[in-house]
Amino acid sequence: MFYLTLHGETEWNFERRFQGQLDSPLTEHGVQQARLMGVTLRRLLGDASGCPVVSSPLGRACRTAEIICEVLGMESRQIETDARLAEINLGSWAGLTRNEVEARWPRPLDGAGRYDWYFRSPDGETLDDLTARVRRWLRDAALRDRVIAVSHGVTSRVLRGLYASIAESEALKLEVSRDAVFRLRDGSVDRIPCG
């Protein structure tokens, strides 16, 4: 069983900039979201001791994992990082808004939809790349009894889609919520609101 959270809101989320594998700090609201994720996980897990916390190595996810651990009464040094949980690499599009990307690279976005344009960066990661690394993480994580994972929006969509056998086109439209914990068990995904 996996408990999947996204990192809390960051300054770039607030500015509607796409981070990819760049980073920006959590906002105060993002810190509060991470605390609520921890409270929700404490309610779901009861005693979280022995439950590994695995985070994307990106700073915003690691900071969220630290806050979750504080709430759960766990040592932050217990956090494992795994690059397979990192956000999609957007290459030179990282740090830009969608309008900035469209102004500088109009041709790669021809025919792109709201949910698939991320994969068209000329020097970024493809959907196949992201899917392969997330699939490997799921395979390895399945060897554990239960896991708390902290990841990112696009990566989370792909991960939940793979886990629940949702078609890629539909998985890319899944909710990106920083106000919920997603429980993945028995091939299904449950959204558990925080708070």
C-alpha positions as CSV (number, residue, x, y, z in Angstrom):
1,M,0.0,0.0,0.0
2,F,1.3,3.4,-0.9
3,Y,0.4,6.8,0.5
4,L,1.2,9.4,-2.2
5,T,1.4,13.1,-1.6
6,L,2.5,16.0,-3.7
7,H,4.9,18.7,-2.4
8,G,3.2,21.8,-0.8
9,E,2.7,24.9,-2.9
10,T,5.9,26.7,-3.9
11,E,6.6,30.3,-4.9
12,W,6.7,29.2,-8.6
13,N,3.4,27.3,-8.3
14,F,1.9,30.5,-7.0
15,E,3.4,32.4,-10.0
16,R,2.3,29.7,-12.4
17,R,5.8,28.9,-13.4
18,F,6.7,25.4,-14.4
19,Q,9.5,24.0,-12.2
20,G,10.3,20.7,-13.8
21,Q,13.5,19.7,-12.0
22,L,14.4,23.3,-11.0
23,D,13.2,24.3,-7.5
24,S,11.6,27.1,-5.6
25,P,10.8,27.2,-1.9
26,L,7.5,26.3,-0.3
27,T,5.2,29.2,0.4
28,E,3.7,29.6,3.9
29,H,0.5,28.0,2.4
30,G,2.7,25.1,1.1
31,V,4.1,24.6,4.6
32,Q,0.6,24.4,6.0
33,Q,-0.5,22.0,3.3
34,A,2.5,19.7,4.2
35,R,1.4,19.8,7.9
36,L,-2.1,18.8,7.0
37,M,-0.8,16.0,4.9
38,G,1.1,14.8,8.0
39,V,-2.0,15.1,10.1
40,T,-4.0,13.1,7.6
41,L,-1.3,10.4,7.3
42,R,-1.1,10.2,11.1
43,R,-4.9,9.6,11.2
44,L,-4.6,6.9,8.4
45,L,-1.6,5.1,9.7
46,G,-1.8,5.5,13.5
47,D,1.7,4.4,14.4
48,A,3.9,5.3,11.4
49,S,7.0,3.8,12.8
50,G,8.6,1.5,10.4
51,C,6.8,3.1,7.5
52,P,9.4,4.4,5.0
53,V,9.1,7.9,3.7
54,V,10.5,8.1,0.2
55,S,10.8,11.5,-1.5
56,S,11.8,13.0,-4.8
57,P,15.3,14.5,-4.3
58,L,14.0,17.9,-5.3
59,G,14.1,20.5,-2.5
60,R,10.3,21.2,-2.5
61,A,9.5,17.5,-2.1
62,C,12.2,16.9,0.5
63,R,11.0,19.9,2.6
64,T,7.4,18.6,2.4
65,A,8.7,15.1,3.5
66,E,10.5,16.7,6.5
67,I,7.3,18.5,7.6
68,I,5.3,15.3,7.3
69,C,7.9,13.4,9.4
70,E,7.8,16.2,12.0
71,V,4.0,15.7,12.3
72,L,4.4,11.9,12.4
73,G,7.1,12.1,15.1
74,M,9.7,10.6,12.8
75,E,13.3,11.6,12.3
76,S,13.8,13.5,9.0
77,R,17.1,11.6,8.6
78,Q,14.9,8.5,7.9
79,I,13.7,10.0,4.6
80,E,14.9,8.2,1.6
81,T,15.2,10.0,-1.7
82,D,14.6,8.4,-5.1
83,A,15.2,10.3,-8.3
84,R,12.5,8.2,-10.0
85,L,9.9,10.2,-8.1
86,A,11.3,13.6,-9.4
87,E,9.1,15.8,-11.6
88,I,9.4,15.6,-15.3
89,N,12.5,17.2,-16.7
90,L,11.3,20.1,-18.8
91,G,14.8,21.0,-20.0
92,S,15.0,24.6,-21.1
93,W,11.3,25.2,-20.4
94,A,11.8,24.9,-16.7
95,G,11.2,28.1,-14.8
96,L,9.0,29.5,-17.5
97,T,5.3,30.1,-17.8
98,R,3.2,28.5,-20.5
99,N,3.0,31.8,-22.3
100,E,6.7,32.2,-22.2
101,V,7.2,28.7,-23.7
102,E,4.6,29.4,-26.4
103,A,6.4,32.7,-27.3
104,R,9.8,31.1,-27.6
105,W,9.0,27.7,-29.0
106,P,5.7,27.9,-30.9
107,R,6.3,25.0,-33.3
108,P,6.8,22.2,-30.7
109,L,3.4,23.2,-29.2
110,D,1.5,22.9,-32.4
111,G,-1.3,20.5,-31.7
112,A,-0.4,20.1,-28.1
113,G,-3.2,19.8,-25.6
114,R,-3.4,21.1,-22.0
115,Y,-2.1,17.8,-20.6
116,D,0.5,16.7,-23.0
117,W,2.6,19.7,-23.9
118,Y,5.1,19.0,-21.1
119,F,6.5,16.2,-23.1
120,R,7.4,18.3,-26.2
121,S,10.3,20.2,-24.7
122,P,13.2,19.8,-27.3
123,D,15.6,18.9,-24.5
124,G,13.3,17.5,-21.8
125,E,11.9,14.2,-20.9
126,T,9.4,12.3,-23.0
127,L,6.3,10.6,-21.7
128,D,7.9,7.2,-22.4
129,D,11.0,8.3,-20.3
130,L,8.9,9.4,-17.4
131,T,6.6,6.3,-17.6
132,A,9.6,3.9,-17.6
133,R,11.2,5.4,-14.5
134,V,7.9,5.6,-12.5
135,R,7.1,2.0,-13.5
136,R,10.5,0.9,-12.1
137,W,9.8,2.8,-8.8
138,L,6.3,1.1,-8.5
139,R,7.9,-2.3,-9.1
140,D,10.5,-1.8,-6.4
141,A,8.1,-0.1,-3.9
142,A,5.7,-3.1,-4.2
143,L,8.2,-5.2,-2.3
144,R,7.4,-3.1,0.8
145,D,4.4,-3.5,3.1
146,R,3.5,0.2,3.0
147,V,5.3,3.4,1.8
148,I,4.7,7.2,2.1
149,A,5.9,8.8,-1.2
150,V,6.3,12.5,-1.8
151,S,6.3,13.5,-5.5
152,H,5.1,16.0,-8.0
153,G,2.2,16.8,-10.3
154,V,2.9,15.3,-13.6
155,T,4.9,12.4,-12.1
156,S,2.0,11.7,-9.7
157,R,-0.5,11.5,-12.6
158,V,1.6,9.0,-14.4
159,L,2.2,7.0,-11.2
160,R,-1.5,6.8,-10.3
161,G,-2.4,6.0,-13.9
162,L,0.1,3.1,-14.0
163,Y,-1.0,1.8,-10.6
164,A,-4.7,1.8,-11.5
165,S,-4.2,0.8,-15.1
166,I,-5.7,4.0,-16.4
167,A,-5.1,4.9,-20.1
168,E,-2.3,7.5,-20.5
169,S,-4.6,10.0,-22.1
170,E,-6.9,9.9,-19.0
171,A,-4.1,9.6,-16.5
172,L,-2.6,12.9,-17.6
173,K,-5.9,14.6,-16.7
174,L,-5.9,13.3,-13.1
175,E,-6.2,15.8,-10.3
176,V,-3.1,17.5,-9.0
177,S,-4.0,18.2,-5.4
178,R,-1.9,19.5,-2.6
179,D,-4.9,19.2,-0.2
180,A,-5.2,15.4,-0.4
181,V,-3.3,12.1,0.2
182,F,-3.8,9.5,-2.4
183,R,-4.0,5.9,-1.0
184,L,-3.0,3.3,-3.6
185,R,-4.1,-0.2,-2.7
186,D,-5.4,-3.3,-4.5
187,G,-5.0,-1.6,-7.9
188,S,-7.2,1.4,-7.0
189,V,-6.5,5.0,-5.9
190,D,-8.5,6.7,-3.2
191,R,-8.4,10.5,-2.6
192,I,-8.4,11.3,1.1
193,P,-8.9,15.0,1.7
194,C,-6.5,16.7,4.2
195,G,-7.9,18.6,7.1
